[in-house]
Amino acid sequence: MALGRQVWVVLHRWSGLSIALFLAVAGITGAFLAFMHELEPLTAPAVFRVTPPGTGAPPLDGFALRDRLLARYPGAVITEVPLHIDPHASVRFGMQRFDPADQTLGPYAEDWDEVFVNPYDGTETGRRLWGDIGQGAINIMPFVNKVHFTLALGEAGRLAFGIAALIWTLDCFVGFALTLPPRSPFKQRTGGKGWFAQWRTSWGIRWRGGPYKRDMDLHRSSGLWAWPLLLVFAWSGVAFNLPQAYDPVMATFGYQPIAAGIEPPRSGHGGPGDDFRAAATNGRLIAERATKAAGAVIDESGPAAIIQYPQFGVYLYRFTSDASVSDTYGDSLVIFSALTGEPLKIVLPRRDKAGMALNAWLEALHYGAVWGLPYKIAVSLIGMAVTLLTVTGVIIWTRKRAARLMRRQRHATSN
């Protein structure tokens, strides 16, 4: 083997070993998270599911439900209201409390920051502190989510996962290059096979070639077949956990973080203030003008929400349009001032700069939020493939290491 190729082999080996734990965890948890919205109601049906009343009465809107909760819990802050209500599911509200000492928002109570309500009468179906597995079944999927992104270790875990994702991204290219056969001017060196014929063998598995060849082929071929999505998950993992590395690279394609460049006015009037209904109306008007100017159309049946950021004095109106990428959450959005109501930023992914569109695609592909059930199944299978790659990679390394130690022992004995 050429010296240059051996260097890449060593880099691939130690890169994989250094992030093996992260990849195994991300792979297996990601296989479940692809179906988070389907699995979560199964963990606590009484909390997440509701039965429409026999009277045929429609559910209350999100604003009425928010008003009832605020009346029930003095001092509560609810910054997000869904604009479309599922008639068969409870409605989740994040419940926070403003701390005047450090001007921040925190959980409303020590043991809960989310409440679920029946959309027909506003009665509570459950509460939880998001991700606290000690609360039982209601938090199984949020805890899996925390493990997937941070190993449930908070910011330290997020940083570690971000670095692992960056190593994984670079190693994707190294691993791909190592599947390519070295070019040789003499076909007789490879049994008369041409270069493409040699590479074709990298895509298959020699089931009868013994455990070593089988594990090697499983490792190489699964990586090849899944390579495009492996790169998507690796690089989007950098986006979620290590923006200081992701943002400068994506900026070359025109990407900028959603909050970048926004300077809300410090004074003015005419805006919705703290009136969520007025804010939703204002956001809708801006969205209509923006989509019309871009030649797009709002999807009335798609997910939508109005979100307040009181610390910045802005609202975000999130909606779905034919300029969106995701089909399970609204990734078209407008940001406008709470004081004046004037738009500060508009994002329509399919009509935006290449970097913004690419970022939207990476996010949607990572979350399994495009192309319906078939892609969710694919994401789940890719998660399992990542775990398979990790396990087979470690097995290959341990076998090679054992073989090297045995050769050294034989050499020492013979001398």
Order of alpha helices (4+ residues) and beta strands (2+ residues): alpha-alpha-alpha-alpha-alpha-beta-beta-beta-beta-beta-beta-beta-alpha-alpha-alpha-alpha-alpha-alpha-alpha-beta-beta-beta-beta-alpha-alpha
